[in-house]
Amino acid sequence: MTDIVEIGPLVVKKELLLLLASLALAWAAIRIKLRSFDASGGEGEARPGVGPGTAILDMLGSASFIVLIVWKFGHLLFQPSLLWERPLAILLMNGAEREVWLGLLAAAAYIAYRVHKSNLPYQLLLDMAAFGAVAGIALHALLQWRYGAVTPLPWGIPDPFGGGSKLYHPLNVYMLIVALAAGVRLWRLLGTEEAGTGKLGQEAALVIGIGGMLVTFADKPGDPLLLFLTGEQWVYLGLAAIGVIFPAMKHNRGRKELTNPPMKPDKDAANGDSLAQREHARESGQTQKNGQDGQTADKKLEGPNRPST
């Protein structure tokens, strides 16, 4: 059984096709939730005439395109000589895991830049990413068997290519359980939390991060990326960190807003200013009137009717 699929001149791994299918389902889930958010009148700043949900969807589409381009042509950064030595081979070559991580890093930098520049609600982005992650992880776990390390546990699965003499951890089943747990958590929170607060994304990131990290311990030892952790483990560690740090960030922001509340026009102060202005105008008018009366009296004291002294 081959893991390669030929599509015209392209040679694509089945794992990549499954990944693309999972990303497509994640995209559809995010699109549905964002449309419902815009339809419900969600608040947020975006381009004129465009809701924040639509702006975030466009941003995620551009980020996905960045990942695809870097994955496809990222090897030129490490082998630039291919441009003049084998230019046609560039179209046939695909990137490896190194290019995938490089593309994800570039996409993350792009998203951070867009959120900061356009003042998009990052809480909404976090919530929508939770729905996409749950849908994508669940589909990938259903379609792709993934064998982990050898296990004596009764629910281990035999490797069809190893003669079936050993049992292995069913990593895809474990990840399906993690995705279902995150989905149940989101479903329960939807009754009390609204999309756009960041709570949905924070809870999903915590469940997927911790659950995914535990699943990696049942996997076969891989090549560490940094500090004895693989790239996959760093991703799950980052998700768990988001789930832990995000509530503290919201708490500190709330305390800052309470300590330094935004200046709002005081209705009483405005009324007081109006009364003071009216009082000042009345006093000015009274002074002007007294001045005119004084001038009239001075005129009566002058001329032929002036009393004798």
DRENZATOR-860680 format. One line per 2 residues: their letters; for each residue z, y, x of C-alpha. Coordinates in steps of 0.1 Angstrom, whole numbers, plus 5000, padded with zeros to 4 digits. Layout:
N
a	Z/Y/X | ...
//
This chain:
309
mt	5000/5000/5000 | 4988/5032/5016
di	5006/5065/5015 | 4974/5085/5021
ve	4951/5099/4994 | 4917/5112/5002
ig	4905/5142/4982 | 4870/5151/4995
pl	4874/5161/5031 | 4911/5165/5028
vv	4936/5137/5037 | 4968/5143/5018
kk	5000/5122/5018 | 5013/5110/4984
el	5046/5126/4992 | 5029/5160/4993
ll	5012/5153/4959 | 5046/5144/4945
ll	5061/5176/4960 | 5033/5197/4944
as	5039/5180/4910 | 5076/5187/4913
la	5069/5224/4922 | 5045/5227/4893
la	5072/5214/4868 | 5098/5238/4884
wa	5073/5266/4880 | 5068/5257/4843
ai	5105/5256/4837 | 5111/5290/4853
ri	5081/5305/4834 | 5095/5293/4801
kl	5129/5307/4807 | 5116/5340/4820
rs	5094/5345/4790 | 5123/5339/4767
fd	5144/5364/4788 | 5117/5391/4785
as	5113/5384/4748 | 5150/5388/4742
gg	5149/5422/4758 | 5165/5414/4791
eg	5176/5444/4812 | 5165/5451/4847
ea	5142/5474/4867 | 5106/5463/4874
rp	5072/5478/4873 | 5064/5501/4844
gv	5054/5481/4814 | 5064/5448/4830
gp	5097/5431/4823 | 5119/5418/4851
gt	5111/5382/4842 | 5074/5388/4847
ai	5080/5406/4879 | 5102/5378/4892
ld	5076/5352/4882 | 5049/5371/4901
ml	5072/5373/4931 | 5079/5335/4931
gs	5041/5329/4928 | 5035/5350/4959
as	5063/5332/4977 | 5048/5298/4969
fi	5015/5309/4982 | 5032/5320/5014
vl	5047/5286/5019 | 5013/5269/5013
iv	4995/5292/5038 | 5021/5288/5065
wk	5023/5250/5059 | 4985/5247/5062
fg	4978/5271/5091 | 5012/5274/5108
hl	5003/5251/5136 | 4980/5278/5149
lf	5012/5297/5160 | 5019/5268/5183
qp	4983/5259/5192 | 4962/5290/5191
sl	4936/5274/5212 | 4923/5255/5182
lw	4907/5288/5170 | 4880/5286/5197
er	4882/5249/5208 | 4881/5232/5173
pl	4877/5258/5146 | 4865/5233/5120
ai	4895/5210/5126 | 4917/5238/5113
ll	4905/5231/5077 | 4913/5194/5080
mn	4947/5197/5096 | 4979/5200/5077
ga	5013/5212/5089 | 5043/5190/5095
er	5080/5195/5087 | 5082/5223/5113
ev	5056/5243/5093 | 5074/5236/5060
wl	5106/5251/5073 | 5088/5280/5088
gl	5070/5286/5055 | 5103/5285/5035
la	5119/5309/5060 | 5089/5333/5055
aa	5091/5330/5017 | 5129/5337/5018
ay	5123/5368/5038 | 5096/5380/5014
ia	5118/5374/4984 | 5147/5393/5000
yr	5124/5422/5008 | 5109/5423/4973
vh	5143/5421/4956 | 5156/5450/4977
ks	5125/5472/4974 | 5119/5467/4937
nl	5155/5466/4927 | 5150/5434/4909
py	5180/5417/4894 | 5189/5390/4919
ql	5213/5375/4894 | 5184/5367/4871
ll	5164/5353/4901 | 5194/5330/4909
dm	5197/5318/4873 | 5160/5311/4869
aa	5158/5292/4902 | 5186/5269/4889
fg	5164/5257/4860 | 5134/5252/4883
av	5154/5233/4909 | 5169/5209/4883
ag	5135/5202/4868 | 5117/5197/4902
ia	5144/5175/4917 | 5146/5153/4886
lh	5108/5147/4885 | 5106/5140/4923
al	5135/5115/4920 | 5118/5097/4891
lq	5084/5094/4908 | 5093/5086/4944
wr	5115/5057/4956 | 5135/5068/4986
yg	5153/5042/5007 | 5184/5052/5026
av	5206/5033/5050 | 5215/4996/5047
tp	5244/4991/5022 | 5265/4961/5011
lp	5270/4977/4977 | 5256/4958/4947
wg	5234/4986/4934 | 5214/4987/4967
ip	5176/4981/4963 | 5156/4957/4985
dp	5128/4971/5006 | 5096/4955/4995
fg	5081/4959/5030 | 5111/4943/5047
gg	5111/4910/5030 | 5139/4919/5006
sk	5166/4905/5029 | 5185/4938/5031
ly	5197/4963/5005 | 5193/5000/5009
hp	5209/5030/4993 | 5186/5043/4964
ln	5186/5079/4975 | 5162/5090/4947
vy	5186/5075/4921 | 5215/5095/4937
ml	5195/5127/4936 | 5185/5120/4900
iv	5223/5118/4892 | 5229/5151/4910
al	5201/5168/4891 | 5213/5154/4857
aa	5249/5166/4866 | 5235/5201/4874
gv	5215/5201/4842 | 5245/5191/4820
rl	5265/5219/4837 | 5237/5244/4829
wr	5235/5231/4793 | 5272/5236/4788
ll	5272/5271/4803 | 5243/5282/4781
gt	5267/5283/4752 | 5290/5309/4769
ee	5269/5325/4796 | 5237/5346/4793
ag	5208/5344/4818 | 5209/5372/4843
tg	5246/5371/4852 | 5242/5348/4881
kl	5268/5323/4868 | 5242/5297/4859
gq	5226/5298/4894 | 5260/5298/4911
ea	5272/5267/4893 | 5239/5248/4898
al	5238/5257/4935 | 5273/5244/4939
vi	5266/5211/4922 | 5232/5205/4939
gi	5246/5217/4973 | 5277/5194/4974
gg	5259/5165/4957 | 5229/5167/4979
ml	5250/5168/5010 | 5269/5137/5000
vt	5235/5119/4994 | 5224/5127/5029
fa	5253/5107/5043 | 5238/5076/5027
dk	5204/5083/5044 | 5192/5070/5077
pg	5201/5091/5107 | 5176/5118/5112
dp	5168/5142/5140 | 5193/5171/5140
ll	5178/5206/5135 | 5209/5226/5146
lf	5245/5218/5153 | 5241/5181/5146
lt	5227/5188/5111 | 5192/5180/5098
ge	5171/5206/5080 | 5178/5190/5047
qw	5216/5192/5053 | 5213/5228/5062
vy	5196/5235/5029 | 5223/5218/5009
lg	5250/5235/5030 | 5234/5269/5021
la	5233/5261/4984 | 5270/5251/4985
ai	5278/5283/5003 | 5260/5303/4976
gv	5281/5286/4950 | 5313/5294/4968
if	5305/5329/4980 | 5288/5343/4949
pa	5319/5346/4928 | 5337/5365/4956
mk	5308/5389/4959 | 5309/5396/4922
hn	5347/5401/4924 | 5345/5425/4953
rg	5317/5445/4936 | 5337/5447/4904
rk	5368/5460/4924 | 5346/5485/4941
el	5333/5498/4908 | 5368/5501/4895
tn	5380/5519/4926 | 5350/5543/4927
pp	5337/5545/4891 | 5304/5562/4886
mk	5306/5599/4876 | 5299/5603/4839
pd	5298/5635/4819 | 5331/5640/4802
kd	5327/5650/4766 | 5360/5668/4765
aa	5352/5686/4797 | 5318/5696/4783
ng	5335/5709/4752 | 5360/5727/4773
ds	5332/5743/4793 | 5314/5753/4761
la	5346/5769/4747 | 5352/5787/4780
qr	5317/5800/4780 | 5320/5813/4744
eh	5353/5829/4752 | 5338/5846/4783
ar	5308/5858/4762 | 5331/5872/4735
es	5352/5890/4761 | 5320/5904/4777
gq	5308/5916/4743 | 5342/5932/4735
tq	5342/5950/4769 | 5306/5962/4763
kn	5316/5974/4728 | 5347/5993/4742
gq	5325/6009/4767 | 5301/6021/4740
dg	5330/6035/4719 | 5342/6053/4750
qt	5308/6069/4756 | 5306/6080/4719
ad	5340/6096/4721 | 5330/6115/4753
kk	5299/6129/4736 | 5321/6142/4707
le	5342/6160/4732 | 5312/6178/4746
gp	5289/6204/4731 | 5296/6233/4707
nr	5322/6213/4687 | 5343/6210/4718
ps	5379/6220/4710 | 5392/6251/4726
t	5418/6249/4753
//
